[in-house]
Amino acid sequence: MGIFSRDSLEQLRTRIDLVEVLGPYLKLQRSGAAYKALCPFHEEKSPSFIIQRGDSHYHCFGCGAHGDAIQFLMTHLRMTFAEAVESLAERFQVQLEEVKGKDLPQGPPKALLKEALEQACRLYQFCLLHTQEGMRALDYLYHRGVDLDFIRTFEIGWAPSQPQIFLSIMREMQFSGAILTESGLLSKERPFFSDRITIPIRDALGAVIGFSARKYKTETFGGKYINTPETPLFKKSKVLFGLSFSRKSIAKERKALIVEGQIDALRLIYAGFPWTVAGQGTAFGAEMVQELIHLGIRQAYLAFDGDSAGQEAAVKVGNLFQKEGIEVRVLSLPPAQDPDLLLQEKGPAEWQKRLDGSVDYLTFLVSHLSQSINIQSPAGKTELVQTIAKRIRGWDHPLMVHESLRKLARLTQTPESIIGAPEENVPHIHIKRSASVTFSSVDPDRILEADLLRWLLLMGETCPDLLKLAEINLQPEHFRTAPGRVLYETYMKAALENRPRDLLSLAIDLDQAEQQLFLAEVLQKKVNRDRVVPCFMETIQKILERHWMQTREEIKLKIYSGQCSETEVLKLARQFDEIRKVRPEVKRCAVSLNL
């Protein structure tokens, strides 16, 4: 994520209008000096979600949801902290200044790269619609069933064949060669895209970060499609094409429709299926799966081409989702058709039938592998069952493994006692590495402290008991990690001084890159609102016990160091014995805690 300067974050805070931010997502009604709405975080018939005019916070008197603009975007739209900050900055026209550090990438500001790409997008579309040479590309699109409204909706364009046209216009707009090169628009002082139809690739917030360009003449050099090269903005393995159009529906419906081609994705979104995404010309990988899981999906529909390559892709991608406990359904497409062609020929109603007729992943897998394995023979059936069972046992969730093995037994008419997972074959339950933005290995101290701070940051204002519990139990020395200690001290100081504790205010108070990165890391996970106080107390208990054990170990090291006198050793021994006898316990507030 970007590390933003204090001044630019402070400027953003003064400009944010919470009503304007929430207005597109809620039906706000004026009520005196406040606005009311039905809460988006729980079911209700009478509005209890309140925003006081001029306030920077919302509050729901029904479920207790409380937060600022950033927290709303993170919770409702499943944005990351950095995405929420950048989205608000764009909305309120604040230029975020990124702080450069020794471990951070150097180069032109990302905002300038995005501006160059946005202007290139407009230039490409102008060339497609308003130049004589672009008419041939436009005619090609019309013959492919792409009409003018579709072109304008998704800002499809055409990169001119004459390099000087692009270069002169972009330089006239004050974009240097360094910016054009860093953004992927220039390569060896020539435009990267030439005489191709361009499709903008956008990040999850809608900013142009690259292009996919298709040739429409057989004589054009290169493959059918070429994409922007890897840049500070565009990472091919991480970007989900179409997510800016589909993110809201995916988060709301908790499902995603995944296709192979970018035009397939746009066609489906345009036809009324705004929960569709595609990869970027590479295999749909684990990082893309994690992006959708972060949005909260429970189902993944795979609609890959009907040829053998498409079927093999469905096998691999479906396995990635099933491994994470996500239900997968596979659509059946005719061998010679893709979603784009099917929609053009038969329309959305036929596509909906395909969705309704999709099959679960195991049924698809058995059917697919049966085409190359003779399951009528004992050896063939054994091979089929063992192949699928081995795949299932590689999944991460034991219950998913157990139930899937039982289903495999039913699908293949094999006794469960033979196909079942004996104890030695049950997959090991392992702790996954945290999605840390700065560390490449698991740091249990960092994870524990992030857990505690997450409760404070996300629930501290809603549940005052958390602040009281922290105040009477924890001191800065209880924190082993430097960013954890600083964030705790910053939060507690703001609370005791009755200053704002919203996420943006905290980010402003953190003046080092590592501290802002840790804040973003803390906010990557959600909290269980149903067990706020008990979970918080459990976390405090773990921190207290960790500190207790560390103190004992430090005394033991001093005793055995050989550097202490006999009197000092005896004193340390008594101290060790006293500490050992008194195991720490969480002190409870002098109020009624909801345990």
TORNUDREN-686379 format. One record per residue (C-alpha): x, z, y; residue in three letters. Coordinates in pm, whole numbers, padded with zeros to 5 digits, always signed. Each point is the difference from the previous one (the first is absolute). Last residue first. Layout:
XZYala
...
***
This chain:
-01975+02928-01218leu
-00171-00028+00337asn
+00202+00256+00190leu
-00178+00286+00177ser
+00227+00120+00275val
+00303+00230+00023ala
+00210-00286-00128cys
+00164+00022-00339arg
+00364+00068-00067lys
+00130-00234-00269val
+00199+00184-00264glu
+00375+00036-00035pro
+00154+00155-00314arg
+00131+00347+00082val
+00215+00122-00287lys
+00262-00274+00034arg
+00044+00073+00372ile
+00083+00364-00063glu
+00239-00084-00284asp
+00183-00259+00209phe
+00038+00246+00288gln
+00135+00263-00236arg
+00249-00253-00140ala
+00098-00110+00353leu
+00080+00360+00096lys
+00200+00051-00318leu
+00194-00322+00064val
+00069+00102+00361glu
+00141+00335-00115thr
+00217-00171-00262glu
+00134-00237+00264ser
-00129-00356+00023cys
+00192-00326-00039gln
-00017-00028-00376gly
-00281-00255+00031ser
-00205+00165-00274tyr
-00190+00237+00233ile
-00034-00263+00273lys
-00141-00253-00245leu
-00245+00259-00130lys
-00122+00073+00355ile
-00057-00373+00066glu
-00188-00031-00328glu
-00234+00285+00093arg
-00073-00153+00341thr
-00071-00339-00163gln
-00243+00162-00242met
-00193+00167+00281trp
+00001-00320+00212his
-00144-00198-00290arg
-00252+00273-00066glu
-00115-00009+00363leu
-00024-00381-00005ile
-00202+00003-00322lys
-00234+00268+00136gln
-00053-00199+00321ile
-00104-00299-00211thr
-00246+00209-00201glu
-00141+00142+00324met
-00060-00352+00136phe
-00172-00102-00322cys
-00229+00305+00012pro
-00077-00051+00373val
-00091-00371-00010val
-00175-00037-00332arg
-00285-00246+00074asp
+00198-00193+00262arg
+00244-00128-00262asn
+00280-00150+00209val
+00117-00359+00047lys
+00347-00147-00036lys
+00220-00214+00225gln
-00023+00249+00288leu
+00304+00205-00102val
+00210-00318-00021glu
-00100-00105+00353ala
+00101+00344+00128leu
+00328-00030-00193phe
+00074-00332+00171leu
-00071+00156+00339gln
+00244+00283-00077gln
+00268-00238-00127glu
-00023-00204+00320ala
+00057+00300+00226gln
-00205+00111+00301asp
-00300+00154-00173leu
-00226+00132+00278asp
-00160-00344+00051ile
-00079-00022-00371ala
-00179+00335+00021leu
-00209-00122+00292ser
-00092-00315-00194leu
-00109+00200-00303leu
-00230+00233+00190asp
+00124+00353+00058arg
-00087+00031+00369pro
+00135+00316+00170arg
-00138+00350-00054asn
+00346+00156+00039glu
-00025+00151-00348leu
-00119-00333-00144ala
+00269-00208+00173ala
+00268+00243-00117lys
-00135-00008-00356met
+00004-00381-00012tyr
+00348-00040+00143thr
+00142+00277-00219glu
-00147-00159-00312tyr
+00122-00349+00099leu
+00349+00132+00070val
+00023+00189-00330arg
-00123-00298-00200gly
+00242-00233+00181pro
+00294+00231-00086ala
-00090+00051-00365thr
+00031+00350-00147arg
-00304+00159+00163phe
-00046+00378-00043his
+00239+00049+00291glu
-00271-00128+00237pro
-00215+00304-00083gln
-00301+00012-00230leu
-00250+00263-00105asn
-00182+00145+00302ile
-00005-00320+00210glu
-00068-00234-00291ala
-00304+00198-00111leu
-00131+00021+00356lys
+00042-00377+00052leu
-00173-00075-00327leu
-00286+00235+00086asp
-00079-00216+00304pro
-00158-00266-00228cys
-00101-00311+00196thr
+00302+00019+00231glu
+00246+00048-00286gly
-00156-00256-00235met
+00208-00318+00036leu
+00319+00138+00151leu
-00001+00335-00175leu
-00090-00131-00344trp
+00256-00280+00028arg
+00261+00253+00108leu
-00033+00190-00327leu
+00025-00312-00216asp
+00294-00135+00203ala
+00182+00329-00060glu
-00044-00032-00376leu
+00101-00368-00007ile
+00312+00059+00212arg
+00109+00290-00218asp
-00063-00203-00316pro
+00222-00287+00124asp
-00065-00303-00219val
+00239-00287+00054ser
+00018-00302+00233ser
-00058+00184+00326phe
-00112-00142+00336thr
-00353-00132-00015val
-00093+00215-00294ser
-00266-00130-00233ala
+00047+00303-00225ser
+00164-00071-00331arg
-00247+00025-00279lys
-00034+00319-00199ile
-00020-00072-00367his
-00257+00043-00271ile
+00163-00132-00313his
-00213-00253-00177pro
-00178+00118-00315val
+00192-00147-00292asn
+00120+00325-00152glu
-00350+00140+00008glu
-00151-00284-00196pro
-00159-00275+00211ala
-00278-00167-00196gly
+00028-00339-00169ile
-00008+00119-00359ile
-00236+00296+00040ser
-00211-00210+00235glu
-00083-00238-00286pro
+00041-00366+00107thr
-00291-00223+00091gln
+00212-00183+00258thr
-00222+00078+00298leu
-00091+00346-00132arg
+00362+00103-00063ala
+00101-00137+00339leu
-00271+00218+00155lys
+00147+00310-00164arg
+00346-00097+00123leu
-00143-00046+00349ser
-00162+00345-00004glu
+00326+00174-00094his
+00221-00199+00238val
-00237+00047+00294met
-00011+00372-00080leu
+00382+00017-00014pro
+00050-00174+00339his
+00333-00177+00048asp
-00040-00314-00209trp
+00272-00096-00248gly
-00214+00107-00294arg
-00244-00280+00090ile
+00270-00268-00030arg
+00106+00130-00340lys
-00364-00001-00114ala
-00036-00362+00113ile
+00297-00126-00200thr
-00077+00223-00301gln
-00358-00124-00018val
+00092-00368+00026leu
+00291+00022-00246glu
-00213+00185-00256thr
-00275-00259+00039lys
+00248-00278-00064gly
+00150+00171-00305ala
-00342+00069-00150pro
-00103-00365+00052ser
-00315-00088+00192gln
+00171+00115+00319ile
+00196-00322+00020asn
+00193+00061+00322ile
+00024-00249+00289ser
-00365-00010+00108gln
-00050+00361-00112ser
+00231+00107+00282leu
-00253-00109+00264his
-00307+00143-00173ser
+00164+00338-00061val
+00128+00009+00360leu
-00337-00097+00150phe
-00182+00272-00193thr
+00272+00245+00101leu
-00023-00095+00369tyr
-00375+00032+00039asp
-00207-00317+00022val
-00140-00184+00301ser
-00356-00128-00021gly
-00120+00160+00322asp
+00303-00138+00184leu
-00055-00348-00145arg
-00366+00018+00097lys
+00107+00092+00352gln
+00215-00312+00006trp
-00298-00212-00099glu
-00199+00144+00289ala
+00290-00055+00242pro
-00005-00381-00036gly
+00019-00248-00287lys
+00242-00277+00101glu
+00177+00154+00298gln
+00003+00349-00151leu
+00141-00126-00329leu
+00269-00202+00176leu
+00127+00297+00202asp
-00026+00242-00295pro
+00222-00222-00221asp
-00114-00263-00245gln
+00152-00214-00274ala
+00001+00264-00275pro
-00354+00126+00079pro
+00003+00353+00147leu
-00073+00328-00180ser
+00020+00314+00211leu
+00203+00301-00114val
-00098+00363+00057arg
+00253+00277+00047val
-00065+00374+00029glu
+00281+00180+00185ile
+00186+00275-00190gly
+00345-00090+00133glu
+00107-00179-00320lys
-00334-00180+00010gln
+00098-00150+00337phe
+00341-00126-00111leu
-00145-00121-00334asn
-00256-00210+00182gly
+00280-00164+00196val
+00188-00101-00316lys
-00295-00123-00207val
-00162-00171+00300ala
+00327-00183+00069ala
+00004-00123-00360glu
-00353-00134+00050gln
+00096-00178+00321gly
+00300-00161-00165ala
-00218-00116-00290ser
-00247-00175+00231asp
-00323+00157+00133gly
+00146+00101+00333asp
-00003+00370+00081phe
-00306+00204+00086ala
+00098+00361-00069leu
-00248+00271+00101tyr
+00157+00341+00071ala
-00211+00317-00013gln
+00056+00354+00126arg
+00152-00090+00336ile
+00108+00277+00235gly
+00184-00192+00272leu
+00326+00151-00129his
-00084-00154-00338ile
-00011-00337+00174leu
+00348+00046+00149glu
+00126+00135-00334gln
-00106-00319-00176val
+00187-00205+00260met
+00313+00207-00065glu
-00043-00048-00377ala
+00013-00378+00024gly
-00225-00305+00026phe
+00252-00262-00108ala
+00119-00209+00291thr
-00181-00248+00226gly
-00100+00272+00242gln
-00262+00195-00194gly
-00372-00027+00058ala
-00279+00216+00140val
-00382+00013-00018thr
-00235+00276+00113trp
-00179-00213+00257pro
-00207-00195-00259phe
-00244-00176+00231gly
+00099-00367-00017ala
+00269+00035+00270tyr
+00177+00274-00198ile
-00022-00216-00312leu
+00141-00307+00177arg
+00277+00205+00161leu
+00110+00141-00336ala
-00007-00337-00178asp
+00192-00152+00293ile
+00266+00265-00056gln
+00022-00071-00369gly
+00023+00233-00299glu
-00314+00213+00022val
-00067+00374+00008ile
-00343+00153+00065leu
+00026+00363+00110ala
-00214+00309-00054lys
-00056+00329+00177arg
-00309-00140+00179glu
+00089+00172+00330lys
+00379-00034-00019ala
-00025-00358-00127ile
-00260-00085+00264ser
+00220+00131+00285lys
+00315-00167-00131arg
-00146-00344-00059ser
+00079-00203+00312phe
+00339+00162+00067ser
+00066-00002-00375leu
-00017-00379-00023gly
+00348-00042-00152phe
+00137+00321-00142leu
+00353+00059+00128val
+00239+00215-00204lys
+00203-00242-00213ser
+00028-00255+00280lys
+00144+00240+00256lys
-00085-00137+00345phe
+00060+00204+00315leu
+00376+00064-00012pro
+00030-00352-00146thr
-00008-00155-00348glu
-00048-00376+00026pro
-00331-00142+00128thr
-00177-00172-00287asn
+00021-00349-00147ile
-00282-00173-00185tyr
-00011-00337-00180lys
+00374+00012-00054gly
+00265-00167+00211gly
+00036-00320+00205phe
-00313-00175+00127thr
-00042-00341-00164glu
-00316+00102-00189thr
-00175+00081+00326lys
-00225+00305+00036tyr
+00272+00266-00017lys
-00117+00357+00009arg
+00143+00274+00224ala
-00037+00375-00055ser
+00072+00186+00318phe
+00144+00329+00120gly
-00070+00340+00153ile
-00320-00076+00194val
-00165+00330+00098ala
-00333+00074-00172gly
+00039+00372-00071leu
+00076-00048-00371ala
+00275-00248+00084asp
-00080-00362+00058arg
+00117-00325-00156ile
-00095-00298+00214pro
-00085-00324-00183ile
+00195-00304+00112thr
-00053-00366-00092ile
+00341-00165-00017arg
+00193-00248+00214asp
+00286+00244+00063ser
+00035+00371-00066phe
+00339+00177+00031phe
+00052-00145+00347pro
+00368-00094+00048arg
+00283+00214+00140glu
+00137+00078-00347lys
-00340+00140-00098ser
-00269+00078+00260leu
-00348+00145-00039leu
+00112+00280-00234gly
-00063+00283+00249ser
+00372+00074+00027glu
+00076-00366+00074thr
-00263-00032+00274leu
+00109+00331+00153ile
+00369-00094-00006ala
-00072-00347+00140gly
-00165+00160+00300ser
-00372+00003+00070phe
-00058-00044+00374gln
-00335-00187-00025met
+00184-00318+00105glu
+00224+00067-00298arg
-00302-00016-00231met
-00124-00323+00160ile
+00338-00174-00007ser
+00078+00096-00359leu
-00336-00101-00147phe
-00010-00343+00162ile
+00374-00053-00055gln
-00039+00027-00376pro
-00214-00317-00030gln
-00206+00036-00318ser
-00248+00235+00162pro
-00110+00309-00197ala
-00374-00025-00068trp
-00256+00276+00031gly
-00244+00230-00181ile
-00130+00274+00226glu
-00211+00175-00270phe
-00331-00019+00183thr
+00093-00316+00193arg
+00081-00199-00313ile
-00308+00130-00184phe
-00218-00098+00298asp
+00158-00346+00006leu
-00068-00077-00366asp
+00224+00026-00307val
-00158-00204-00279gly
+00326-00157-00118arg
-00091-00327+00176his
-00031+00194+00326tyr
+00344+00152-00058leu
+00162-00342-00047tyr
-00171-00129+00316asp
+00145+00294+00192leu
+00349-00079-00133ala
-00040-00362+00113arg
-00139+00117+00334met
+00312+00206+00068gly
+00189-00313+00105glu
-00253-00072+00275gln
+00011+00351+00134thr
-00288+00235+00084his
-00124+00175-00314leu
+00311+00032-00214leu
+00244+00035+00290cys
-00218+00268+00159phe
-00011+00185-00331gln
+00379-00004-00028tyr
+00043+00119+00358leu
-00238+00290-00049arg
+00184+00111-00314cys
+00334-00039+00178ala
-00129+00229+00276gln
-00092+00264-00258glu
+00335-00037-00174leu
+00189+00048+00327ala
-00215+00303+00089glu
+00062+00153-00342lys
+00377-00040+00040leu
-00020+00154+00348leu
-00192+00302-00133ala
+00254+00034-00280lys
+00271+00073+00255pro
+00303-00235-00029pro
+00276+00116-00234gly
+00122+00315-00174gln
-00131+00144-00326pro
-00007+00381-00016leu
+00267+00215-00163asp
+00213+00035+00314lys
-00306+00060+00214gly
-00202-00214+00239lys
-00308+00143+00167val
-00286-00247+00018glu
-00181-00040+00329glu
-00371-00051-00044leu
-00152-00225+00264gln
-00346+00139+00067val
-00286-00248+00025gln
-00282+00235-00098phe
-00097-00189-00315arg
+00358-00094-00087glu
+00123+00357+00039ala
-00294+00127-00204leu
+00083-00235-00288ser
+00371+00087+00019glu
-00073+00373-00023val
-00245-00050-00287ala
+00244-00223-00188glu
+00277+00258+00043ala
-00219+00283-00136phe
-00111-00211-00295thr
-00341-00160+00010met
-00271+00091-00251arg
-00277-00138+00223leu
-00212+00318+00016his
+00268+00262-00060thr
+00303-00151+00172met
-00204-00156+00279leu
-00184+00329+00057phe
+00325+00200-00008gln
+00152-00225+00264ile
-00302+00026+00228ala
-00008+00379-00019asp
-00123+00240-00265gly
-00274+00212-00150his
-00218-00031-00309ala
-00190+00327-00047gly
-00259-00141-00240cys
-00317+00042+00205gly
+00123+00107+00342phe
+00213-00312+00018cys
+00267+00007+00268his
+00171-00268+00208tyr
+00309+00055+00211his
+00163-00142+00315ser
-00272+00123+00234asp
-00110-00204+00302gly
-00364-00011-00113arg
-00050+00255-00278gln
-00008-00171-00337ile
-00239+00132-00265ile
-00077-00083-00366phe
-00313+00195-00093ser
-00242-00292-00004pro
-00313+00059-00212ser
-00032-00186-00331lys
+00329+00102-00161glu
+00248-00125-00260glu
+00359+00101+00060his
+00315-00133+00170phe
-00158-00263+00226pro
-00200+00266+00185cys
-00320-00133+00151leu
+00063-00025+00372ala
-00016+00205+00318lys
+00160-00049+00341tyr
+00039+00276+00256ala
-00063+00081+00366ala
-00376-00034-00042gly
-00068-00166-00334ser
+00128-00358-00010arg
-00035-00162-00343gln
+00295-00131-00200leu
-00063-00239-00287lys
+00339+00031-00165leu
+00282-00243-00091tyr
+00036-00214+00314pro
-00058+00304+00227gly
+00267+00223-00153leu
+00290-00126+00214val
-00209-00045+00317glu
-00144+00349-00034val
+00350+00140-00051leu
+00136-00155+00319asp
+00378-00004-00038ile
+00193-00062+00322arg
+00162+00339+00058thr
+00115+00023-00362arg
+00158-00346+00014leu
+00209+00093+00304gln
+00127+00309-00181glu
+00087-00213-00303leu
+00193-00241+00226ser
+00187+00285+00169asp
+00089+00175-00327arg
+00162-00310-00143ser
-00128-00150-00321phe
+00164-00014-00339ile
-00144-00304-00173gly
-00103+00032-00365met
***
